[in-house]
C-alpha cells in the first residue's frame, strides 16, 4: 500500500509538471536544462518534468506604467514638476525575459531621463503649448531603446506640469492682463462698429430722403406739365369749336353781336374806373371795331387756335 501511495503521488507530480494551461493573452518562456528552449502560447501545453521548466510568465496585454514625478529645468532656467504615464506592451517574450534584468525599471528611468532632456530644450511657455510634441519625442526615443527588451512603447502622456508658486502667480497675472486687454479691444471695436453703423444709417437715411424729395419734385413737375397740356388742349378745343361755330350759318352775325357787347362793356368799365362817363365821339368807331375783328376772324386759317 505504501508503495502504491508513493507511486500515485509521483504520478500526480509528474502529471502536474507535464501539463500546463497557458491563459489567453499570456506567453510563458520554457527553459531546458537552464537554456531558453521555446515560448508557450495560450492553451494546453506539455513540459518535460525535471528537464524543462517555465522560467518566465509574461502578460501580452497593454500595461500602464506610472512615471514618478520629477523636477525638470526648462531652457529659461525655470523648474517644473512633471509626472506622466507610459503605456507599453510586450511583443517578444524571449527578449523581455533575457534582454534586461528589469525592463519596467529600465523603461521608467529612461522615460524620466528623456523627459528632462526634451523639456530642457524648451522655454516655459512652450512646455504648456507643445505637450503633444513632448509626448511624441519621449515615445520615439523610448520605443527605439525598448526594442532590445522585447517591449513596444505605445504612448506617453504628461499628467501634470506644475511650475513654482511664484511663476504660477506671475502667469496668472499675465493671463489676467491679457484678458483685460482683449476686453478693452473688444469694447473699442464694438464702439467703432457702433459709430460705423450709425454713420451708415444716417447716410442711407439722407440718401432715401433726397431720393424721395427728388421723386416728389419730379412728380410735381410732371403734374404741372400735365395740367398745362390739359389746359392748352382744352383751350385749343374751345377755339376750334368757336371757329366751327363761326363758319356755320349765322355764326358771323353771332360773333359781331358778341364783339359789340364786349366793346360796350369795355367802354362802360373804363368810364366807371375813371368816375367819368365816356361816350365815343363817333359811333362809327364801334362799327369799325366790329368790322376789323370780323376781318381778323375770317383771315385766320381754319383749325388754328
Secondary structure as a PSIPRED ss2 file (coil, helix, strand):
# PSIPRED VFORMAT (PSIPRED V4.0)

   1 X C   1.000  0.000  0.000
   2 X H   0.000  1.000  0.000
   3 X H   0.000  1.000  0.000
   4 X H   0.000  1.000  0.000
   5 X H   0.000  1.000  0.000
   6 X H   0.000  1.000  0.000
   7 X H   0.000  1.000  0.000
   8 X H   0.000  1.000  0.000
   9 X H   0.000  1.000  0.000
  10 X H   0.000  1.000  0.000
  11 X H   0.000  1.000  0.000
  12 X H   0.000  1.000  0.000
  13 X H   0.000  1.000  0.000
  14 X H   0.000  1.000  0.000
  15 X H   0.000  1.000  0.000
  16 X H   0.000  1.000  0.000
  17 X H   0.000  1.000  0.000
  18 X H   0.000  1.000  0.000
  19 X E   0.000  0.000  1.000
  20 X E   0.000  0.000  1.000
  21 X E   0.000  0.000  1.000
  22 X E   0.000  0.000  1.000
  23 X C   1.000  0.000  0.000
  24 X C   1.000  0.000  0.000
  25 X C   1.000  0.000  0.000
  26 X E   0.000  0.000  1.000
  27 X E   0.000  0.000  1.000
  28 X E   0.000  0.000  1.000
  29 X E   0.000  0.000  1.000
  30 X E   0.000  0.000  1.000
  31 X E   0.000  0.000  1.000
  32 X E   0.000  0.000  1.000
  33 X C   1.000  0.000  0.000
  34 X C   1.000  0.000  0.000
  35 X E   0.000  0.000  1.000
  36 X E   0.000  0.000  1.000
  37 X E   0.000  0.000  1.000
  38 X E   0.000  0.000  1.000
  39 X E   0.000  0.000  1.000
  40 X E   0.000  0.000  1.000
  41 X C   1.000  0.000  0.000
  42 X C   1.000  0.000  0.000
  43 X E   0.000  0.000  1.000
  44 X E   0.000  0.000  1.000
  45 X E   0.000  0.000  1.000
  46 X E   0.000  0.000  1.000
  47 X C   1.000  0.000  0.000
  48 X C   1.000  0.000  0.000
  49 X C   1.000  0.000  0.000
  50 X C   1.000  0.000  0.000
  51 X C   1.000  0.000  0.000
  52 X E   0.000  0.000  1.000
  53 X E   0.000  0.000  1.000
  54 X E   0.000  0.000  1.000
  55 X E   0.000  0.000  1.000
  56 X E   0.000  0.000  1.000
  57 X E   0.000  0.000  1.000
  58 X E   0.000  0.000  1.000
  59 X E   0.000  0.000  1.000
  60 X C   1.000  0.000  0.000
  61 X C   1.000  0.000  0.000
  62 X C   1.000  0.000  0.000
  63 X E   0.000  0.000  1.000
  64 X E   0.000  0.000  1.000
  65 X E   0.000  0.000  1.000
  66 X E   0.000  0.000  1.000
  67 X E   0.000  0.000  1.000
  68 X E   0.000  0.000  1.000
  69 X E   0.000  0.000  1.000
  70 X E   0.000  0.000  1.000
  71 X E   0.000  0.000  1.000
  72 X E   0.000  0.000  1.000
  73 X E   0.000  0.000  1.000
  74 X C   1.000  0.000  0.000
  75 X C   1.000  0.000  0.000
  76 X C   1.000  0.000  0.000
  77 X C   1.000  0.000  0.000
  78 X C   1.000  0.000  0.000
  79 X E   0.000  0.000  1.000
  80 X E   0.000  0.000  1.000
  81 X E   0.000  0.000  1.000
  82 X E   0.000  0.000  1.000
  83 X E   0.000  0.000  1.000
  84 X E   0.000  0.000  1.000
  85 X E   0.000  0.000  1.000
  86 X E   0.000  0.000  1.000
  87 X E   0.000  0.000  1.000
  88 X E   0.000  0.000  1.000
  89 X E   0.000  0.000  1.000
  90 X E   0.000  0.000  1.000
  91 X C   1.000  0.000  0.000
  92 X C   1.000  0.000  0.000
  93 X H   0.000  1.000  0.000
  94 X H   0.000  1.000  0.000
  95 X H   0.000  1.000  0.000
  96 X H   0.000  1.000  0.000
  97 X H   0.000  1.000  0.000
  98 X H   0.000  1.000  0.000
  99 X C   1.000  0.000  0.000
 100 X C   1.000  0.000  0.000
 101 X C   1.000  0.000  0.000
 102 X C   1.000  0.000  0.000
 103 X H   0.000  1.000  0.000
 104 X H   0.000  1.000  0.000
 105 X H   0.000  1.000  0.000
 106 X H   0.000  1.000  0.000
 107 X H   0.000  1.000  0.000
 108 X H   0.000  1.000  0.000
 109 X H   0.000  1.000  0.000
 110 X H   0.000  1.000  0.000
 111 X H   0.000  1.000  0.000
 112 X H   0.000  1.000  0.000
 113 X H   0.000  1.000  0.000
 114 X H   0.000  1.000  0.000
 115 X H   0.000  1.000  0.000
 116 X H   0.000  1.000  0.000
 117 X H   0.000  1.000  0.000
 118 X H   0.000  1.000  0.000
 119 X H   0.000  1.000  0.000
 120 X H   0.000  1.000  0.000
 121 X C   1.000  0.000  0.000
 122 X C   1.000  0.000  0.000
 123 X C   1.000  0.000  0.000
 124 X H   0.000  1.000  0.000
 125 X H   0.000  1.000  0.000
 126 X H   0.000  1.000  0.000
 127 X H   0.000  1.000  0.000
 128 X H   0.000  1.000  0.000
 129 X H   0.000  1.000  0.000
 130 X C   1.000  0.000  0.000
 131 X H   0.000  1.000  0.000
 132 X H   0.000  1.000  0.000
 133 X H   0.000  1.000  0.000
 134 X H   0.000  1.000  0.000
 135 X H   0.000  1.000  0.000
 136 X H   0.000  1.000  0.000
 137 X H   0.000  1.000  0.000
 138 X H   0.000  1.000  0.000
 139 X H   0.000  1.000  0.000
 140 X H   0.000  1.000  0.000
 141 X H   0.000  1.000  0.000
 142 X H   0.000  1.000  0.000
 143 X H   0.000  1.000  0.000
 144 X H   0.000  1.000  0.000
 145 X H   0.000  1.000  0.000
 146 X H   0.000  1.000  0.000
 147 X H   0.000  1.000  0.000
 148 X H   0.000  1.000  0.000
 149 X H   0.000  1.000  0.000
 150 X C   1.000  0.000  0.000
 151 X E   0.000  0.000  1.000
 152 X E   0.000  0.000  1.000
 153 X E   0.000  0.000  1.000
 154 X E   0.000  0.000  1.000
 155 X E   0.000  0.000  1.000
 156 X E   0.000  0.000  1.000
 157 X E   0.000  0.000  1.000
 158 X E   0.000  0.000  1.000
 159 X E   0.000  0.000  1.000
 160 X E   0.000  0.000  1.000
 161 X E   0.000  0.000  1.000
 162 X E   0.000  0.000  1.000
 163 X E   0.000  0.000  1.000
 164 X C   1.000  0.000  0.000
 165 X H   0.000  1.000  0.000
 166 X H   0.000  1.000  0.000
 167 X H   0.000  1.000  0.000
 168 X H   0.000  1.000  0.000
 169 X H   0.000  1.000  0.000
 170 X H   0.000  1.000  0.000
 171 X H   0.000  1.000  0.000
 172 X H   0.000  1.000  0.000
 173 X H   0.000  1.000  0.000
 174 X H   0.000  1.000  0.000
 175 X H   0.000  1.000  0.000
 176 X H   0.000  1.000  0.000
 177 X H   0.000  1.000  0.000
 178 X H   0.000  1.000  0.000
 179 X H   0.000  1.000  0.000
 180 X H   0.000  1.000  0.000
 181 X H   0.000  1.000  0.000
 182 X H   0.000  1.000  0.000
 183 X H   0.000  1.000  0.000
 184 X H   0.000  1.000  0.000
 185 X H   0.000  1.000  0.000
 186 X H   0.000  1.000  0.000
 187 X H   0.000  1.000  0.000
 188 X H   0.000  1.000  0.000
 189 X H   0.000  1.000  0.000
 190 X H   0.000  1.000  0.000
 191 X H   0.000  1.000  0.000
 192 X H   0.000  1.000  0.000
 193 X H   0.000  1.000  0.000
 194 X H   0.000  1.000  0.000
 195 X H   0.000  1.000  0.000
 196 X H   0.000  1.000  0.000
 197 X H   0.000  1.000  0.000
 198 X H   0.000  1.000  0.000
 199 X H   0.000  1.000  0.000
 200 X H   0.000  1.000  0.000
 201 X H   0.000  1.000  0.000
 202 X H   0.000  1.000  0.000
 203 X H   0.000  1.000  0.000
 204 X H   0.000  1.000  0.000
 205 X H   0.000  1.000  0.000
 206 X H   0.000  1.000  0.000
 207 X H   0.000  1.000  0.000
 208 X H   0.000  1.000  0.000
 209 X H   0.000  1.000  0.000
 210 X H   0.000  1.000  0.000
 211 X H   0.000  1.000  0.000
 212 X H   0.000  1.000  0.000
 213 X H   0.000  1.000  0.000
 214 X H   0.000  1.000  0.000
 215 X H   0.000  1.000  0.000
 216 X H   0.000  1.000  0.000
 217 X H   0.000  1.000  0.000
 218 X H   0.000  1.000  0.000
 219 X H   0.000  1.000  0.000
 220 X H   0.000  1.000  0.000
 221 X H   0.000  1.000  0.000
 222 X H   0.000  1.000  0.000
 223 X H   0.000  1.000  0.000
 224 X H   0.000  1.000  0.000
 225 X H   0.000  1.000  0.000
 226 X H   0.000  1.000  0.000
 227 X H   0.000  1.000  0.000
 228 X H   0.000  1.000  0.000
 229 X H   0.000  1.000  0.000
 230 X H   0.000  1.000  0.000
 231 X H   0.000  1.000  0.000
 232 X H   0.000  1.000  0.000
 233 X H   0.000  1.000  0.000
 234 X H   0.000  1.000  0.000
 235 X H   0.000  1.000  0.000
 236 X H   0.000  1.000  0.000
 237 X H   0.000  1.000  0.000
 238 X H   0.000  1.000  0.000
 239 X H   0.000  1.000  0.000
 240 X H   0.000  1.000  0.000
 241 X H   0.000  1.000  0.000
 242 X H   0.000  1.000  0.000
 243 X H   0.000  1.000  0.000
 244 X H   0.000  1.000  0.000
 245 X H   0.000  1.000  0.000
 246 X H   0.000  1.000  0.000
 247 X H   0.000  1.000  0.000
 248 X C   1.000  0.000  0.000
 249 X C   1.000  0.000  0.000
 250 X C   1.000  0.000  0.000
 251 X H   0.000  1.000  0.000
 252 X H   0.000  1.000  0.000
 253 X H   0.000  1.000  0.000
 254 X H   0.000  1.000  0.000
 255 X H   0.000  1.000  0.000
 256 X H   0.000  1.000  0.000
 257 X H   0.000  1.000  0.000
 258 X H   0.000  1.000  0.000
 259 X H   0.000  1.000  0.000
 260 X H   0.000  1.000  0.000
 261 X H   0.000  1.000  0.000
 262 X H   0.000  1.000  0.000
 263 X H   0.000  1.000  0.000
 264 X H   0.000  1.000  0.000
 265 X H   0.000  1.000  0.000
 266 X H   0.000  1.000  0.000
 267 X H   0.000  1.000  0.000
 268 X H   0.000  1.000  0.000
 269 X H   0.000  1.000  0.000
 270 X H   0.000  1.000  0.000
 271 X H   0.000  1.000  0.000
 272 X H   0.000  1.000  0.000
 273 X H   0.000  1.000  0.000
 274 X C   1.000  0.000  0.000
 275 X C   1.000  0.000  0.000
 276 X C   1.000  0.000  0.000
 277 X C   1.000  0.000  0.000
 278 X C   1.000  0.000  0.000
 279 X C   1.000  0.000  0.000
 280 X C   1.000  0.000  0.000
 281 X C   1.000  0.000  0.000
 282 X C   1.000  0.000  0.000
 283 X C   1.000  0.000  0.000
 284 X H   0.000  1.000  0.000
 285 X H   0.000  1.000  0.000
 286 X H   0.000  1.000  0.000
 287 X H   0.000  1.000  0.000
 288 X H   0.000  1.000  0.000
 289 X H   0.000  1.000  0.000
 290 X H   0.000  1.000  0.000
 291 X H   0.000  1.000  0.000
 292 X H   0.000  1.000  0.000
 293 X H   0.000  1.000  0.000
 294 X H   0.000  1.000  0.000
 295 X H   0.000  1.000  0.000
 296 X H   0.000  1.000  0.000
 297 X H   0.000  1.000  0.000
 298 X H   0.000  1.000  0.000
 299 X H   0.000  1.000  0.000
 300 X C   1.000  0.000  0.000
 301 X C   1.000  0.000  0.000
 302 X C   1.000  0.000  0.000
 303 X C   1.000  0.000  0.000
 304 X C   1.000  0.000  0.000
 305 X C   1.000  0.000  0.000
